[in-house]
Amino acid sequence: MRDFSNHATVRPADHDIAITDIETCVVEGNFEWNLVKVHTDAGVTGIGEAYRGGGIDELIAYTKRFLVGENPLDVERLFRRIVQEMSGHGGTTGKVVTAASGIEIALWDLAGKVYGLPVYQLLGSKYRDRIRIYCDCHAGEAYAVDDGFTEYAGDDAYQPEAYAETAAEVVNSGFTAIKFDLDMPSDIEPDPYNGRLDNAAIERKREIVAAVRDAVGDDVDLAFDCHWDYSVESGKRLARALEPYDIMWLEDVVPPEETSAQRELARSTSTPLATGENRFRVHELSELLYEHAVDIVTPDPTTCGGLAESKRIADRAEENYIPMSPHNVCSPVGTIACVHLCAAIPNADVLEYHALEVDWWDDLLVRGGPLIADGHIEVPTEPGLGIELDEDVVEEHTLGDDVGFSS
Ligand SMILES: [Mg+2]
């Protein structure tokens, strides 16, 4: 058996360091943000974030049995070690890869601090100084999130005018790219299971897209998310109905597992399609790219395997002339990790921001001003991720009875 614990031993003395502990903290924002800290005997600590979801902190804690004592500078070897050590219990995909993503990001932060280099430089290059952000928006007054699920007030709260009003507000605040959800409760009538959109449902969505386009003009990039709801034939009809509005992309139209269905949809329309946020590791995204079943690929670096794995996905996308726009619903920690990735890959486009309703979002970091300015985030140039957590804010918003990080 290949043994990823069997590492090379010759290194400079100041790089001969070891992991001493790994801590986690779940911060309750609009989603549950899984933060992770990796401590070392060199007195340097790395910070990372894994995608939301239950059990991630327990999986991260499990890895301590083989990561404590390891050299944290072997970032990619340790990612492979986690996948291999846990391959018999789901390690090649899903939540184990999500947990490994958070650890991997913390290891890059740690390695950058040890080497005195920003993470983008460790990843190979800096293509841009600031990253354009797209803002995920929600229309209607009754929007609420409970454990990541959207609660709707009924169709009346989601008239096209409500979308247009929100779109204008968000664009006026500086964003040049925005996204709305386009799946609605009425979509499940008359049948909640078959994924079919009737003509009235498609017409309602077309009216929403038309109203948003009209409100913000032609120069704002618009994306719309369908959350994997529809059948291939309804997806085709919807995508075709939206063709006149030149949107940036239509996201996750059909369920996520089946590349051939996605490819069939892509062949049927000139509306650009995006997908990828719930696929793991390069293995689950390659076919989408080589088959040109997607126009903009949207993996989530905090889910799919971390920054190096996301770069491997970006490489395959670039090889096929496909841009990458990372999915991101993270706290500022995971967001800044994505910012470094977007700085380091040639084919990065807009990065998601999904916390408009959390007014303390960037208070989680010690900083001089708002993290997002003019719809962009500046790429930090300090070593590692170039961020410092405000531990008081972390403690204030820790989920459950715990306060702050614990191992
Ligand atoms: Mg989405």
Residues whose N, C-alpha, C, O or C-beta is under 5 A from the ligand:
A	BS01	MG	D225
